[in-house]
Amino acid sequence: DVEKYSRVVTLEEIKENDYNLNIARYIDTTEEEEEIDVAEALRQLRQLEQERDEIEKVMYGYLKEVGYGG
């Protein structure tokens, strides 16, 4: 047996599945979804937004120095 790839099944199990040899009847190939920590994702988003705001302040300062913006 190889998880999510192959496994040995009995003729009885195949019979119980009406001789249907569809792989999905015998092997679970679904991938587990990664759990997302929403609170941590929001914290990271806020931190990135803050960093962006600080960088924009510097950028607008440079633009003002060279005569762009107000």
C-alpha positions as CSV (number, residue, x, y, z in Angstrom):
1,D,0.0,0.0,0.0
2,V,1.1,3.5,-0.8
3,E,-0.9,6.3,0.9
4,K,-3.0,8.3,-1.6
5,Y,-1.6,6.2,-4.5
6,S,-2.5,2.5,-4.2
7,R,-3.7,-0.2,-1.9
8,V,-4.6,-3.9,-2.0
9,V,-8.3,-4.6,-1.9
10,T,-10.1,-7.8,-1.5
11,L,-12.5,-9.3,-4.1
12,E,-15.2,-9.0,-1.5
13,E,-14.6,-5.2,-1.3
14,I,-14.7,-5.0,-5.1
15,K,-18.0,-7.0,-5.1
16,E,-19.4,-4.6,-2.4
17,N,-18.7,-1.8,-4.8
18,D,-20.6,-3.5,-7.6
19,Y,-17.3,-4.4,-9.3
20,N,-16.7,-0.7,-9.9
21,L,-12.9,-0.3,-10.2
22,N,-13.0,3.5,-10.0
23,I,-9.9,4.5,-8.1
24,A,-11.7,7.0,-6.0
25,R,-13.8,4.2,-4.4
26,Y,-10.7,2.7,-2.9
27,I,-8.2,5.4,-2.5
28,D,-8.6,8.8,-0.9
29,T,-6.5,11.2,-3.0
30,T,-7.8,14.5,-1.5
31,E,-5.2,16.8,0.0
32,E,-5.7,18.2,3.5
33,E,-6.2,21.9,3.4
34,E,-3.8,24.1,5.3
35,E,-5.5,25.8,8.3
36,I,-5.2,29.5,8.2
37,D,-4.8,31.5,11.4
38,V,-7.0,34.4,10.4
39,A,-5.9,36.6,13.4
40,E,-2.2,36.1,12.4
41,A,-3.0,36.8,8.7
42,L,-4.7,40.0,9.7
43,R,-1.8,41.0,11.9
44,Q,0.6,40.5,9.0
45,L,-1.6,42.4,6.7
46,R,-1.8,45.4,9.1
47,Q,2.0,45.3,9.5
48,L,2.5,45.3,5.7
49,E,0.0,48.1,5.3
50,Q,2.0,50.1,7.9
51,E,5.3,49.4,6.1
52,R,3.7,50.5,2.8
53,D,2.4,53.7,4.4
54,E,5.9,54.5,5.7
55,I,7.5,53.8,2.3
56,E,4.9,56.0,0.6
57,K,5.7,58.9,3.0
58,V,9.4,58.6,2.0
59,M,8.5,58.3,-1.7
60,Y,6.2,61.4,-1.6
61,G,9.0,63.3,0.2
62,Y,11.4,62.5,-2.6
63,L,8.8,63.5,-5.2
64,K,8.1,66.8,-3.5
65,E,11.9,67.5,-3.4
66,V,12.1,67.1,-7.2
67,G,9.0,69.2,-7.8
68,Y,6.2,66.6,-8.2
69,G,3.2,66.5,-6.0
70,G,2.0,68.8,-3.4
